[in-house]
Amino acid sequence: MNIPKDLKYSKTHEWVRVDGGTGIIGVTDFAQQELGDIVFVEAPEVGVKVTAGAQMGSVESVKAVSELNAPVGGTVAEVNAILAERPELLNKDCYGEGWIVKVTLADTTELNALMEAVAYEKYVAEAKH
């Protein structure tokens, strides 16, 4: 399982990569594996305010529909439009082309509540048992 060291992780299996005042958000490798083949991504619209821990959309696979939660709060600055036509990018490249939204961070201290890669790896290992 791929867990990049430069990202922060939520207990609901979203990741965030910080780039200046922007948080780039997607679902983790663990999440996409658990979901299976992803067929639809519902993301919030640009300009929408999201709250850390709150639902901001959903990811639908052939198995189930899963909530997409915001790991951090802020305002949606950009949505990955490619996912509308190619939702399978979440399966193929969840940390690259499969990012979901970019959020202008409201409070960077919220990042402190998220897990580093090592802690997330342990969390996932425990969840499997």
N, C-alpha and C positions, 0 to 999 in steps of 0.2 A: 504494500500500500504506500502511496506517495503522500508524504506530509512535509511540504517545504518548510524550511527553518525560518524563513523571513516573513511568515504570515502569522496572524493571530486567529484563534479559533473559538467558536462558540459551542456550548453544549448541545445545540440543536444542529450542529454540523454545517455551519456556514464559516467561511473564512473572510478575512479582510486584509488587504495589502494597503499600507498607508503610503501615499505619494503626496508630500506636502500637506495641504489641508483637505485632501480628498481621500476617501476610503473606497477602494475598489472591492466589490463584494461578489462572492460566488458560493457554490456548494462544494463540499470537500469530496475527495476521492472516495472516502468511506460512504458518504451519502449517495453518490451516483452509483456505486456498486450495489448498495442495498436496494435502491430504487429499480435498477435494471434499465431497460431501454427507455430513455426519456423521449416523450412525444409532444410535450407542450410546456412552455414556460410562461407563467403570468407574472409580469414585473410591474412595479408601480410606475406611474407616468412621471416624466420630468417635471420638477417643481413641487412634487408631493413631499411633505415632511414625514420622515419615518422616525420611530422611537425605538431605542435599543431594547431588544427582547420581544418586540411586538411583531405581529405578522405584517408582511409587506407584499406578499404575493404567494404563488404556489408553483410547484413543479409536479407535472403529471407524467407518470410512466405507464407502461403496459400493466404494471402490478398495482399501483396505488397513486393517490394524490397526496402530496406532502406539503405542509406549510413551508413557506420561505420566510424566515424571520430576520429582522435587521440586527446584526451583531452590534451596531453602533447607531446612534441617532444623527439626524441631519436632514438635508434637503437633496432629493434626487437631482443630480446634475446631468446624468446621461444614462440611457438604457441601451443595452447591447441589442440593437435592432436585428442583427443577423440571426439571433435565436428564434425569431418568429418563423423563419423559413428553415432553420437548421438547429432545432432543439437538441439534436444528438451530439452537438459540440460539448454539452455538459458531460457526456460519457467519454468523448474522445480527448478533450483537453480542458478539464474543469478548472485548471489554474491559469490557463492562457486565454485562447480564443473563446472559451466558455464562461468568461466572467458575465455577471448578470446586470449589475448596476454600479454606477459611480455616484457616491454621496459626498456632498460638501459637509465635512464633519462639524457638528454643533459643539461638541465637547470632547476634546482629545483624551481627557482623563477616563472616559468610558472604556478606552482601550485597555486600561489596567485590569478590568474585570474579565478580560478574555484570556484564554490559555495560550501559552507558548507551544511550539511544536512538540516538545518532549512531554508536556502535561497532556496534550491532546492525544498523543500516541498511547499513553497510559489509560486515558479515559476510554478510548475506543477499544483497547484490549480488554478492559473490565466490562464494557458493554456487550462484548461477544460471549461472555461466560454466563 
